[in-house]
Amino acid sequence: MNPIRIDDPDDPRIAAYRDIKERDLTGREGLFIAEGEVVVRTLASPASRCRMRSMLLAEKRVAGLSDVIAGLAAETPVYVMGQAVLDVVAGFPLHRGILALGEKPPILTVTEALSGLTEDAVVVAASGIGNHDNIGGLYRNAAAFGAGAVLLDDLCGDPFYRKAIRVSVGAVLRTARVEPLPLDVLVDALIASGFEVIALTPGAGETLASLRPGGRRAILLGSEGPGLPRAVIDRCRAVRIPMSGGFDSLNVAVTSAVALNQLTALAD
């Protein structure tokens, strides 16, 4: 495939890449922007659940991605431009110089996402996580520890936000996209699918360290500050991570990593 040279930032062929930060806020109607070499390589790989629509590169990045370009479908255009033109298109200095436009995968129901998992599967469930760094961190940790799914309630942010994908190091693109539900409905679905729901909360009497891998487990995490609602905690097995220095909680992404390390077979 021969890359297509673009010299006009107003060229309609690259309209989807224009003013990236503003479009991050308004949404892309089923599409998303992938940024950086690691993420774009993931999007182009067989492991991705998403389809690449096109790629946009600074001319200095073409040689380093020649293998990715060679493996793309014939109908997937690769646009190339000088760095100055790219910065105008993006609306800010885009030093990485590597972008791609992708399609979000189909949405699965929670039941569909959980049905094929093993009897010792561990999944991550989260409520009210709005910070995209934290959402990306949850997906990265889930992938690193082999979690079977990431389930977000309807108060969480979009994992396909550009920064969340980047922080996840592309893990969002490899993970099933699951229907966001109200938290109480999500807990119902987990219990109905045979999962013990482990709620992380500072006020619990039982410690995370007392648990061992085994059986279907769902690690349930709330937002930093408010945490999980009391009514939800009371329906789950509540555990805490003991801390010193007057601290009662960790960053939610860090908490997910600690809990996954304790409850997955990789902890053995």
TITORSE-904130 format. One line per field, with one value per residue: x, z, y of N, C-alpha, C in turn; residue number from 1. Coordinates in Angstrom, 2 decimals. Each point is the difference from the previous one (the first is absolute). Layout:
BEGIN
n_X: (X, ...)
n_Z: (Z, ...)
n_Y: (Y, ...)
ca_X: (X, ...)
ca_Z: (Z, ...)
ca_Y: (Y, ...)
c_X: (X, ...)
c_Z: (Z, ...)
c_Y: (Y, ...)
k: (NUM, ...)
END
This chain:
BEGIN
n_X: (0.85, -0.31, 0.68, -1.05, 0.67, 0.01, -0.28, -1.29, 0.13, -0.57, 0.89, -1.13, 1.02, 0.52, -1.27, 0.01, 1.16, -0.87, 0.74, 1.01, 0.54, -0.48, 0.42, 1.08, -0.38, -0.13, 1.00, 0.13, -1.11, 0.53, 0.69, 1.30, 0.81, 0.88, 0.81, 1.09, 1.28, 0.13, -0.79, 0.61, 1.14, -0.50, -0.43, 1.19, 0.12, 0.21, 0.71, -0.04, -0.97, 0.80, -0.68, 1.17, -0.41, 0.97, 1.12, 0.49, 1.04, 0.87, 0.51, 0.49, -1.30, 0.01, 1.30, -0.18, -1.01, 1.04, 0.33, -0.44, 0.55, 1.05, -0.36, -0.26, -1.32, -0.22, -1.17, 1.05, -0.38, 1.21, -0.29, 0.81, 0.58, 0.44, 0.95, 0.36, -0.26, 0.66, 0.85, -0.13, 0.09, 0.96, 0.50, 1.07, 1.18, -0.02, 0.81, -0.95, -0.80, -0.75, -0.95, -1.09, -0.89, -0.68, -0.59, -0.87, 0.31, -0.73, -1.11, 0.61, -0.98, -0.24, -1.17, -0.01, 0.43, -0.89, -0.84, 0.98, -0.06, 1.18, 0.06, 1.22, -0.90, 0.81, -0.97, 0.12, -0.64, -0.49, -0.11, -0.54, 0.75, 0.24, 1.07, 0.40, 0.86, -0.94, -0.86, 0.92, 0.28, -1.32, -0.12, 1.00, -0.43, -1.23, 0.54, 0.73, -1.10, -0.38, -0.53, -1.14, -0.21, -0.31, -0.69, -0.52, -0.34, -1.25, 0.76, 0.57, 1.22, 0.15, 0.19, -0.82, -0.02, 0.52, -0.11, -1.23, -0.17, 0.54, -0.67, -0.99, 0.84, -1.19, 0.03, -0.49, 0.90, 0.58, -0.77, -0.84, -0.78, -0.25, -1.26, 0.07, -0.07, -1.15, 0.66, -1.20, -0.30, 1.12, -0.17, -1.27, 0.49, 0.91, -0.88, -0.86, 1.18, -0.27, 0.06, 1.01, -0.75, 1.25, -0.61, 0.82, 0.12, 0.41, -1.33, 0.46, -0.53, -0.35, 1.21, 0.44, 1.01, -1.18, -0.20, -0.41, 0.79, -1.00, -0.73, -1.24, 0.84, -0.71, 1.02, -0.71, 0.18, 0.04, -0.60, 1.10, -0.07, -1.08, 0.78, -0.23, -1.22, -0.44, -1.08, 0.92, 0.76, -1.18, -0.07, 1.18, 1.12, -0.08, 1.03, 1.07, 0.76, 0.59, -0.01, 1.13, 0.45, -1.09, 0.55, -1.12, 0.65, 0.03, 0.79, -1.15, 0.83, 0.66, -1.15, -0.37, 1.19, -0.11, -1.27, 0.32, 1.06, -0.88, -0.89, 0.99, -0.03, 0.20, -0.84, -0.21)
n_Z: (0.00, -0.86, 0.98, 0.45, -0.79, 1.17, -0.73, -0.14, 1.13, -1.02, -0.40, -0.68, -0.62, 0.63, -0.34, 0.07, -0.49, -0.49, 0.65, 0.22, 0.71, -0.92, -0.96, 0.79, 0.11, -1.30, -0.11, -0.41, 0.66, 0.95, -0.16, -0.12, 0.69, -0.67, 1.04, -0.74, -0.09, 1.32, 0.18, -0.96, 0.46, 1.19, -0.42, -0.57, 1.23, -0.17, 1.03, -0.87, 0.80, -0.36, -0.91, -0.63, 0.06, 0.67, -0.56, 0.92, -0.81, 0.90, -1.00, 1.11, 0.13, -1.29, -0.03, 1.20, -0.79, -0.76, 1.05, 0.80, -0.71, -0.10, 1.28, -0.32, 0.19, -1.22, 0.65, 0.78, -0.14, -0.43, 0.81, -0.75, 0.96, -0.27, 0.93, -0.70, -1.10, 0.50, 0.47, -1.19, -0.61, 0.82, -0.22, 0.06, 0.55, -1.03, 1.07, 0.43, -0.65, 0.83, -0.93, 0.50, -0.93, 1.09, -0.21, 0.86, 0.80, -0.40, 0.56, 1.00, 0.28, 1.26, -0.20, -1.17, 0.62, 0.89, -0.99, -0.74, 1.15, 0.48, 0.69, -0.43, -0.82, -0.21, 0.35, -0.68, 1.05, -0.59, 0.97, -0.83, -0.83, 0.25, 0.78, -1.16, 0.80, 0.93, -0.92, -0.59, 1.23, 0.18, -1.24, 0.21, 1.23, -0.47, -1.04, 0.82, 0.73, -1.27, 0.39, 0.28, 0.69, -0.59, 1.11, -0.73, 1.08, 0.04, 1.09, -0.65, -0.22, -1.21, 0.01, -1.00, 1.08, -0.80, 1.08, 0.18, -1.31, -0.03, 1.10, -0.64, -0.72, -0.43, 1.31, -0.03, -0.98, 0.98, 0.67, 0.34, -0.89, 1.26, -0.11, 0.15, 1.23, 0.56, 1.02, 0.51, -1.24, -0.03, 1.26, -0.32, -1.11, 0.78, 0.95, -0.94, -0.35, 1.28, 0.02, 0.83, 0.46, -0.23, 0.98, -0.63, 1.33, 0.39, 0.10, -0.91, 0.60, -1.09, -0.01, -1.01, 0.85, 0.62, -1.17, -0.61, -1.06, -0.87, -0.94, -0.43, -0.27, 0.51, -0.39, 0.99, -0.81, 0.98, -0.18, -0.23, 1.29, -0.79, -0.83, 0.46, -0.52, 1.19, -0.69, -0.86, 0.85, 0.54, -1.31, 0.30, -0.34, 1.08, -0.63, 0.76, -0.38, 1.02, 0.61, -0.15, 0.95, 0.48, -0.96, -0.70, -1.03, -1.10, -0.94, -0.67, -0.90, 0.97, 0.53, -1.25, -0.13, 1.17, -0.26, -1.22, 0.52, 0.91, -0.94, -0.81, -0.87, -0.64, 1.06, -0.50)
n_Y: (-1.20, 0.95, 0.59, 0.67, 0.81, 0.67, 1.08, -0.25, 0.72, 0.65, -0.87, -0.18, -0.58, 1.04, 0.25, -1.32, 0.44, 0.84, 0.91, -0.81, 0.96, 0.84, -0.80, -0.01, 1.26, 0.15, -0.87, -1.26, -0.23, -0.74, 1.13, -0.19, 0.79, -0.72, 0.15, 0.13, -0.34, -0.15, 1.06, 0.69, -0.47, 0.25, 1.19, -0.02, -0.47, -1.32, 0.46, 0.99, 0.46, 0.97, 0.66, 0.04, 1.27, 0.64, 0.44, 0.81, 0.22, 0.45, 0.69, 0.53, -0.35, 0.29, 0.23, 0.56, 0.36, -0.19, -0.75, 0.97, 0.96, -0.80, -0.11, 1.27, -0.04, -0.41, -0.13, -0.23, 1.26, 0.34, 1.01, 0.72, 0.70, 1.21, 0.12, 1.06, -0.69, -1.02, 0.89, 0.55, -1.16, -0.42, 1.22, -0.76, 0.30, -0.80, -0.02, -0.82, 0.83, -0.71, -0.04, -0.54, -0.21, -0.34, -1.17, 0.45, -1.03, -1.03, 0.46, -0.62, -0.82, 0.33, -0.55, 0.61, 1.08, -0.42, -0.28, 0.46, 0.64, -0.27, -1.12, 0.36, 0.51, 1.01, 0.83, 1.13, 0.52, 1.09, 0.90, 0.89, -0.71, 1.28, -0.15, 0.51, 0.62, 0.12, 0.40, 0.73, 0.43, 0.06, 0.47, 0.83, 0.24, 0.15, 0.62, 0.73, -0.04, 0.13, 1.17, -0.62, 1.11, 1.15, 0.22, 0.97, 0.69, 0.44, 0.05, -0.98, 0.51, 0.50, -1.32, 0.39, 0.76, 0.90, 0.76, -0.46, 0.02, 1.22, 0.37, -0.59, 0.74, 0.42, -0.25, 1.24, 0.04, -0.66, 0.86, -0.96, 0.59, 0.34, -0.31, 1.33, -0.46, 0.34, 0.52, 0.24, 0.40, 0.67, 0.34, 0.27, 0.56, 0.57, 0.25, 0.41, 0.52, -0.08, 1.34, -0.22, 0.98, 0.36, 0.66, 0.83, 0.03, 1.21, -0.01, -0.85, -1.06, -0.65, -0.55, 0.70, 0.16, -0.03, 0.57, -1.07, -0.20, 0.03, -0.58, 0.20, 1.00, 0.99, 0.73, 0.51, 1.04, 0.91, 1.14, 0.69, -0.06, 0.04, -0.68, -1.21, -0.02, 0.38, 0.30, 0.42, 0.66, 0.26, 0.07, 0.53, -0.60, 0.74, 0.54, 0.11, 1.01, -0.63, 1.17, 0.68, 0.77, -0.58, -0.74, 0.21, 0.57, -0.77, 0.47, 0.19, 0.54, 0.61, 0.34, 0.25, 0.57, 0.59, 0.30, 0.37, 0.58, 0.37, 0.31, 0.30, -0.99, 1.17, 0.14, -1.21)
ca_X: (-0.85, 0.74, -0.61, -0.59, 0.56, -0.96, 0.66, -1.02, -0.65, -1.45, -0.36, -1.14, 0.30, 0.53, -0.87, -0.21, 1.15, 0.12, -0.36, -0.16, -0.41, -1.41, -0.78, 0.03, -1.06, -1.32, -0.23, 0.25, -1.06, 0.45, 1.40, 0.94, 1.36, 1.12, 1.16, 1.27, 0.38, -0.44, -1.46, -0.35, 0.40, -1.01, -1.20, 0.23, 0.39, -1.11, -0.55, -0.96, -1.41, -0.44, 0.48, 0.59, -0.59, 1.08, 1.15, 0.54, 1.37, 1.02, 0.85, 1.16, -0.41, -0.41, 0.96, -0.09, -1.26, -0.15, -0.55, -1.43, -0.63, -0.01, -0.98, -1.36, -0.88, 0.18, -0.94, 0.32, 0.95, 1.02, 0.27, 1.30, 0.16, 1.05, -0.36, -0.71, -1.38, -0.63, -0.33, -1.17, -1.15, -0.32, -0.36, 1.04, 1.22, -0.15, 1.39, 0.09, -0.12, -0.63, -1.41, -0.84, -1.43, -0.51, -1.41, -0.26, -0.58, -1.39, -0.20, -0.52, -0.65, 0.82, -0.16, 0.80, 1.41, 0.39, -0.45, 1.05, 1.16, 0.27, -0.50, 0.91, 0.18, -0.05, -0.34, 0.04, -1.21, 0.27, -1.15, 0.23, 1.38, -0.07, 1.34, 0.39, 1.24, -0.37, -0.66, 1.06, 0.77, -0.78, 0.10, 1.38, 0.22, -0.81, 0.69, 1.28, -0.25, -0.84, -1.41, -0.87, -0.83, -0.10, -1.40, -0.18, -1.41, -0.41, 0.55, 1.42, 0.32, 0.15, 1.37, 0.54, 0.57, 1.38, 0.98, -0.20, 0.63, 1.46, 0.46, -0.16, 0.98, -0.74, -0.78, -1.42, -0.33, 0.06, -0.93, -1.39, -0.77, -1.17, -1.07, 0.03, -1.28, -0.03, 0.83, -0.74, -0.31, 1.27, 0.25, -0.95, 0.45, 1.17, -0.43, -0.74, 0.96, 0.80, 1.18, 0.03, 0.38, 0.91, -0.05, 1.13, -0.46, 0.86, -0.64, -0.25, 0.74, 0.86, 1.06, 0.21, 1.06, -0.55, -0.62, 0.88, -0.61, -0.89, -1.41, -0.31, 0.05, -0.08, 0.57, -0.86, 0.71, -0.77, 0.76, 0.78, -0.83, -1.26, 0.08, -1.20, -1.16, -0.12, -0.96, 0.69, 1.01, -0.67, -0.36, 1.25, 1.00, 0.79, 1.37, 0.79, 1.46, 0.53, 0.97, 0.57, 0.15, -1.27, -0.67, -1.02, -0.30, 0.98, -0.53, -0.83, 0.73, 0.96, -0.79, -0.34, 1.20, 0.24, -1.04, 0.19, 1.16, -0.38, -1.09, 0.22, 0.95, 1.36, 0.56, 0.63)
ca_Z: (0.00, -0.04, 0.80, -0.73, 0.47, 0.29, 0.27, 0.37, 1.24, -0.18, -0.90, 0.62, 0.27, 1.36, 0.88, 1.29, 0.87, 0.24, 1.33, 0.77, 1.39, 0.02, -0.35, 1.17, 0.91, -0.61, -0.43, -1.41, -0.53, -0.28, -0.41, 1.00, -0.45, 0.66, -0.06, 0.42, -0.73, 0.65, -0.13, -1.40, -0.32, 0.59, -0.81, -1.27, 0.25, 0.11, 1.35, 0.15, -0.28, -0.72, -1.38, -0.35, -1.17, -0.72, 0.81, -0.32, 0.49, -0.40, -0.99, 0.67, 0.66, -0.98, -0.08, 1.19, -0.01, -1.33, 0.13, 0.27, -1.24, -0.97, 0.41, 0.02, -1.12, -1.15, 0.06, 1.14, -0.46, 0.89, -0.39, 0.46, -0.12, 0.79, 1.40, 0.16, -0.45, 0.97, 1.20, -0.32, -0.06, 1.35, 0.85, 1.02, -0.44, 0.15, -0.12, -0.33, -1.45, -0.42, 0.34, -0.82, 0.26, 0.16, 0.29, 1.24, -0.26, 0.46, 1.45, 0.56, 1.30, 1.07, -0.04, -1.12, 0.31, 1.09, -0.20, -0.44, 0.89, 0.75, 1.38, 0.87, -0.63, 0.80, -0.82, 0.66, -0.15, 0.57, 0.07, 0.19, -0.31, -1.07, -0.43, -1.09, 0.38, 0.82, -0.85, -0.77, 0.91, 0.30, -1.14, -0.09, 1.07, -0.29, -1.04, 0.52, 0.93, -0.62, 0.36, -1.07, -0.52, 0.74, -0.02, 0.53, 0.14, -0.88, 0.50, -0.37, -1.26, -1.19, -0.12, -1.33, -0.01, -0.50, 1.08, 0.67, -0.84, 0.07, 1.33, 0.06, -0.92, -1.01, 0.55, -0.28, -1.34, 0.04, 1.03, -0.42, 0.34, 0.70, 0.27, 1.35, 0.70, 1.37, 0.85, 0.64, -1.04, -0.31, 1.08, -0.22, -1.13, 0.44, 0.91, -0.79, -0.79, 0.89, 0.50, 1.31, -0.22, 1.05, 0.02, 0.69, 0.77, 1.18, 1.26, 0.14, 1.04, -0.62, -0.84, -1.31, 0.11, 0.50, -1.11, -0.87, -1.32, -0.12, -0.18, -0.77, 0.85, -0.62, 0.84, -0.17, 0.41, -0.09, -0.29, 1.11, 0.73, 0.46, 0.08, -0.37, 0.88, 1.11, -0.36, -0.89, 0.81, 0.86, -0.82, -0.49, 1.01, 0.14, 0.48, -0.01, -0.07, 1.15, -0.33, 1.12, -0.23, -0.03, -1.29, -0.01, -1.35, -1.06, -1.33, -0.37, -0.90, 0.83, 0.76, -0.89, -0.19, 1.25, 0.13, -1.06, 0.36, 1.09, -0.30, -1.21, 0.11, -0.17, 1.30, 0.58)
ca_Y: (1.20, 1.25, 1.05, 1.12, 1.25, 1.07, 1.28, 0.97, -0.46, -0.02, -1.09, -0.71, -1.40, -0.17, 0.78, -0.68, 0.25, 1.43, 0.52, -1.25, 0.19, 0.36, -1.19, -0.89, 0.40, -0.10, -1.38, -0.30, -0.84, -1.36, -0.02, 0.51, 0.31, -0.68, 0.89, -0.56, -1.21, -1.23, -0.12, -0.21, -1.37, -0.88, 0.12, -0.70, -1.39, -0.96, 0.00, 1.09, -0.25, 1.18, 0.10, 1.27, 0.66, 0.68, 0.38, 1.32, 0.00, 0.96, -0.67, -0.59, -1.24, -1.01, -1.10, -0.83, -0.75, -0.61, -1.35, 0.14, 0.47, -1.12, -1.01, 0.51, -0.34, 0.89, 1.12, 0.85, 1.01, 0.54, 1.38, 0.45, 1.45, 0.61, 0.21, 1.27, -0.21, -0.90, 0.77, 0.82, -0.91, -0.48, 1.12, 0.14, -0.69, -1.45, -0.43, -1.43, -0.06, -1.26, -0.08, -0.87, 0.06, -1.35, -0.24, -0.73, -1.33, -0.15, -0.07, -1.25, 0.09, -0.55, -1.46, -0.50, 0.16, -0.89, -1.38, -0.91, 0.03, -1.23, -0.06, 0.75, 1.30, 1.23, 1.15, 1.29, 0.81, 1.31, 0.92, 1.43, 0.42, 0.97, 0.38, -0.89, -0.69, -1.14, -0.99, -0.65, -0.84, -1.20, -0.91, -0.49, -0.97, -1.18, -0.77, -0.52, -1.10, -1.01, 0.08, -0.46, 1.08, 1.26, 0.40, 1.35, 0.37, 1.10, 1.26, 0.06, 0.64, -0.83, -0.55, 0.30, 1.33, -0.13, -0.13, -1.29, -1.02, 0.15, -0.44, -1.46, -0.57, -0.75, -1.12, 0.24, -0.49, -1.47, -0.44, 0.05, 1.20, -0.55, 0.95, 0.58, -0.14, 0.53, -0.85, -1.09, -0.98, -0.66, -0.96, -1.10, -0.82, -0.74, -1.06, -0.99, -0.76, -0.83, 0.70, 0.62, 1.39, 0.47, 1.46, 0.63, 1.14, 0.17, -0.33, -1.44, -0.69, -1.02, 0.57, -0.61, -1.01, -1.27, -0.71, -0.78, -0.23, -1.15, 0.32, 1.21, 1.19, 1.32, 1.05, 1.16, 1.21, 1.24, 1.22, 0.53, 0.97, -0.61, -1.45, -0.76, 0.22, -0.95, -1.05, -0.93, -0.69, -0.97, -1.17, -0.59, -0.35, 1.22, -0.17, 1.22, -0.10, 0.75, 1.06, 0.74, 1.43, 0.70, -0.14, -1.05, -0.46, 0.17, 0.29, -1.14, -0.88, -0.73, -0.98, -1.11, -0.82, -0.75, -1.02, -1.00, -0.80, -0.90, -0.92, -0.78, -1.11, 0.52, 0.32, -1.20)
c_X: (0.88, -0.70, -0.46, 0.50, -1.11, 0.79, -0.96, -0.70, -1.52, -0.46, -1.12, 0.29, 0.51, -0.84, -0.17, 1.12, 0.09, -0.47, -0.28, -0.54, -1.48, -0.88, 0.02, -1.18, -1.39, -0.33, 0.13, -0.97, 0.52, 1.43, 0.87, 1.34, 1.00, 1.25, 1.25, 0.27, -0.53, -1.49, -0.40, 0.41, -1.01, -1.27, 0.13, 0.24, -1.22, -0.66, -1.09, -1.41, -0.59, 0.58, 0.58, -0.65, 1.08, 1.13, 0.50, 1.36, 0.75, 0.99, 1.21, -0.32, -0.28, 0.93, -0.14, -1.26, -0.23, -0.58, -1.50, -0.74, -0.13, -1.07, -1.43, -0.80, 0.13, -0.89, 0.28, 1.02, 0.98, 0.34, 1.31, 0.12, 1.20, -0.48, -0.81, -1.46, -0.75, -0.42, -1.23, -1.25, -0.44, -0.48, 0.95, 1.25, -0.07, 1.37, 0.13, -0.14, -0.66, -1.44, -0.69, -1.45, -0.53, -1.49, -0.13, -0.62, -1.45, -0.07, -0.55, -0.81, 0.94, -0.07, 0.83, 1.49, 0.49, -0.22, 1.11, 1.21, 0.11, -0.57, 0.90, 0.25, -0.08, -0.31, 0.10, -1.29, 0.23, -1.23, 0.49, 1.40, -0.05, 1.35, 0.52, 1.35, -0.33, -0.69, 1.03, 0.84, -0.73, 0.13, 1.41, 0.26, -0.80, 0.67, 1.27, -0.20, -0.98, -1.44, -0.87, -0.85, 0.21, -1.42, -0.12, -1.48, -0.30, 0.44, 1.49, 0.17, 0.20, 1.43, 0.62, 0.37, 1.50, 1.02, -0.15, 0.64, 1.51, 0.55, -0.10, 1.04, -0.70, -0.85, -1.50, -0.40, -0.04, -1.06, -1.44, -0.66, -1.34, -0.98, 0.12, -1.39, 0.02, 0.68, -0.77, -0.37, 1.26, 0.33, -0.96, 0.50, 1.22, -0.38, -0.74, 0.92, 0.99, 1.27, -0.20, 0.53, 0.79, 0.05, 1.19, -0.48, 0.81, -0.63, -0.23, 0.82, 0.99, 1.04, 0.13, 1.01, -0.52, -0.61, 1.06, -0.67, -0.89, -1.45, -0.19, -0.08, -0.13, 0.55, -0.78, 0.66, -0.89, 0.89, 0.76, -0.80, -1.27, 0.07, -1.30, -1.16, -0.11, -0.92, 0.63, 1.04, -0.64, -0.40, 1.24, 0.85, 0.97, 1.39, 0.73, 1.48, 0.55, 1.07, 0.49, -0.01, -1.30, -0.74, -1.04, -0.31, 1.17, -0.69, -0.72, 0.71, 1.03, -0.72, -0.34, 1.20, 0.29, -1.00, 0.15, 1.19, -0.35, -0.94, 0.17, 1.03, 1.43, 0.65, 0.71, 1.49)
c_Z: (0.00, 0.85, -0.87, 0.61, 0.18, 0.34, 0.46, 1.27, -0.09, -0.97, 0.64, 0.33, 1.42, 1.02, 1.38, 0.99, 0.43, 1.41, 0.98, 1.40, 0.11, -0.31, 1.12, 0.91, -0.59, -0.49, -1.50, -0.57, -0.44, -0.47, 1.14, -0.66, 0.84, -0.23, 0.50, -0.63, 0.64, -0.20, -1.44, -0.45, 0.57, -0.84, -1.30, 0.16, 0.03, 1.38, 0.19, -0.34, -0.88, -1.41, -0.24, -1.27, -0.87, 0.97, -0.48, 0.66, -0.39, -0.90, 0.64, 0.65, -0.97, 0.00, 1.20, 0.09, -1.33, 0.07, 0.28, -1.27, -1.00, 0.34, 0.01, -1.19, -1.09, 0.08, 1.15, -0.41, 1.09, -0.52, 0.64, -0.24, 0.80, 1.41, 0.19, -0.42, 0.99, 1.26, -0.23, -0.01, 1.40, 0.91, 1.16, -0.49, 0.29, -0.21, -0.37, -1.51, -0.54, 0.51, -0.88, 0.42, 0.04, 0.24, 1.31, -0.35, 0.45, 1.52, 0.39, 1.25, 1.05, -0.01, -1.12, 0.32, 1.03, -0.32, -0.38, 0.91, 0.82, 1.41, 0.99, -0.54, 1.03, -0.95, 0.85, -0.29, 0.71, -0.09, 0.17, -0.26, -1.21, -0.56, -1.04, 0.23, 0.81, -0.82, -0.84, 0.87, 0.36, -1.13, -0.14, 1.05, -0.24, -1.05, 0.55, 0.91, -0.54, 0.43, -1.20, -0.63, 0.86, -0.18, 0.66, 0.16, -0.83, 0.50, -0.32, -1.33, -1.11, -0.10, -1.37, -0.17, -0.30, 1.12, 0.74, -0.80, 0.13, 1.34, 0.12, -0.84, -1.02, 0.54, -0.23, -1.33, -0.06, 0.92, -0.51, 0.48, 0.55, 0.32, 1.42, 0.63, 1.30, 0.95, 0.61, -1.01, -0.39, 1.06, -0.12, -1.08, 0.38, 0.90, -0.77, -0.86, 0.86, 0.52, 1.43, -0.21, 1.21, -0.06, 0.80, 0.69, 1.28, 1.30, 0.23, 1.15, -0.56, -0.89, -1.32, 0.09, 0.50, -1.12, -0.83, -1.36, 0.01, -0.06, -0.80, 0.95, -0.86, 0.99, -0.28, 0.63, -0.18, -0.29, 1.25, 0.67, 0.48, 0.18, -0.45, 0.94, 1.06, -0.36, -0.91, 0.78, 0.82, -0.77, -0.42, 1.17, 0.08, 0.55, -0.09, -0.18, 1.16, -0.43, 1.27, -0.31, -0.09, -1.32, 0.07, -1.40, -0.93, -1.24, -0.51, -0.96, 0.77, 0.81, -0.87, -0.20, 1.23, 0.13, -1.04, 0.32, 1.08, -0.48, -1.28, 0.24, -0.17, 1.32, 0.62, -0.30)
c_Y: (1.24, 1.05, 1.17, 1.30, 1.05, 1.26, 1.08, -0.49, -0.03, -1.08, -0.82, -1.46, -0.23, 0.79, -0.63, 0.28, 1.47, 0.35, -1.14, 0.24, 0.38, -1.20, -1.04, 0.28, -0.23, -1.41, -0.17, -1.03, -1.38, -0.12, 0.53, 0.28, -0.78, 0.84, -0.71, -1.36, -1.27, -0.22, -0.29, -1.40, -1.00, 0.03, -0.78, -1.49, -0.91, -0.02, 1.05, -0.46, 1.11, 0.01, 1.39, 0.55, 0.65, 0.31, 1.36, 0.13, 1.26, -0.73, -0.68, -1.35, -1.14, -1.21, -0.94, -0.83, -0.69, -1.41, 0.02, 0.40, -1.14, -1.03, 0.47, -0.49, 1.05, 1.23, 0.96, 1.05, 0.42, 1.39, 0.46, 1.50, 0.46, 0.30, 1.28, -0.13, -0.88, 0.76, 0.89, -0.88, -0.40, 1.11, 0.21, -0.73, -1.49, -0.64, -1.47, -0.22, -1.25, -0.04, -1.04, 0.19, -1.43, -0.05, -0.76, -1.36, -0.05, -0.11, -1.36, 0.30, -0.57, -1.52, -0.60, 0.07, -1.01, -1.48, -0.96, -0.07, -1.28, 0.08, 0.72, 1.40, 1.13, 1.15, 1.26, 0.73, 1.33, 0.89, 1.43, 0.47, 0.94, 0.38, -0.98, -0.67, -1.25, -1.09, -0.75, -0.93, -1.27, -1.03, -0.57, -1.08, -1.28, -0.88, -0.64, -1.21, -1.03, 0.01, -0.35, 1.07, 1.24, 0.50, 1.37, 0.30, 1.24, 1.37, 0.15, 0.73, -1.02, -0.53, 0.27, 1.47, -0.13, -0.22, -1.31, -1.13, 0.07, -0.50, -1.52, -0.74, -0.91, -1.13, 0.18, -0.64, -1.52, -0.59, 0.12, 1.30, -0.46, 1.13, 0.57, -0.03, 0.80, -1.00, -1.16, -1.09, -0.77, -1.05, -1.19, -0.95, -0.83, -1.17, -1.09, -0.85, -0.78, 0.65, 0.45, 1.42, 0.49, 1.52, 0.54, 1.26, 0.14, -0.47, -1.49, -0.59, -0.99, 0.67, -0.76, -1.14, -1.34, -0.84, -0.73, -0.17, -1.23, 0.41, 1.27, 1.20, 1.25, 1.01, 1.29, 1.22, 1.21, 1.18, 0.44, 1.12, -0.67, -1.51, -0.65, 0.31, -1.10, -1.17, -1.04, -0.80, -1.11, -1.27, -0.79, -0.50, 1.18, -0.31, 1.33, -0.32, 0.81, 0.99, 0.67, 1.50, 0.77, -0.07, -1.12, -0.50, 0.28, 0.53, -1.25, -0.96, -0.82, -1.08, -1.21, -0.92, -0.85, -1.14, -1.10, -0.90, -1.02, -1.09, -0.80, -1.10, 0.47, 0.33, -1.20, -0.05)
k: (1, 2, 3, 4, 5, 6, 7, 8, 9, 10, 11, 12, 13, 14, 15, 16, 17, 18, 19, 20, 21, 22, 23, 24, 25, 26, 27, 28, 29, 30, 31, 32, 33, 34, 35, 36, 37, 38, 39, 40, 41, 42, 43, 44, 45, 46, 47, 48, 49, 50, 51, 52, 53, 54, 55, 56, 57, 58, 59, 60, 61, 62, 63, 64, 65, 66, 67, 68, 69, 70, 71, 72, 73, 74, 75, 76, 77, 78, 79, 80, 81, 82, 83, 84, 85, 86, 87, 88, 89, 90, 91, 92, 93, 94, 95, 96, 97, 98, 99, 100, 101, 102, 103, 104, 105, 106, 107, 108, 109, 110, 111, 112, 113, 114, 115, 116, 117, 118, 119, 120, 121, 122, 123, 124, 125, 126, 127, 128, 129, 130, 131, 132, 133, 134, 135, 136, 137, 138, 139, 140, 141, 142, 143, 144, 145, 146, 147, 148, 149, 150, 151, 152, 153, 154, 155, 156, 157, 158, 159, 160, 161, 162, 163, 164, 165, 166, 167, 168, 169, 170, 171, 172, 173, 174, 175, 176, 177, 178, 179, 180, 181, 182, 183, 184, 185, 186, 187, 188, 189, 190, 191, 192, 193, 194, 195, 196, 197, 198, 199, 200, 201, 202, 203, 204, 205, 206, 207, 208, 209, 210, 211, 212, 213, 214, 215, 216, 217, 218, 219, 220, 221, 222, 223, 224, 225, 226, 227, 228, 229, 230, 231, 232, 233, 234, 235, 236, 237, 238, 239, 240, 241, 242, 243, 244, 245, 246, 247, 248, 249, 250, 251, 252, 253, 254, 255, 256, 257, 258, 259, 260, 261, 262, 263, 264, 265, 266, 267, 268)
END
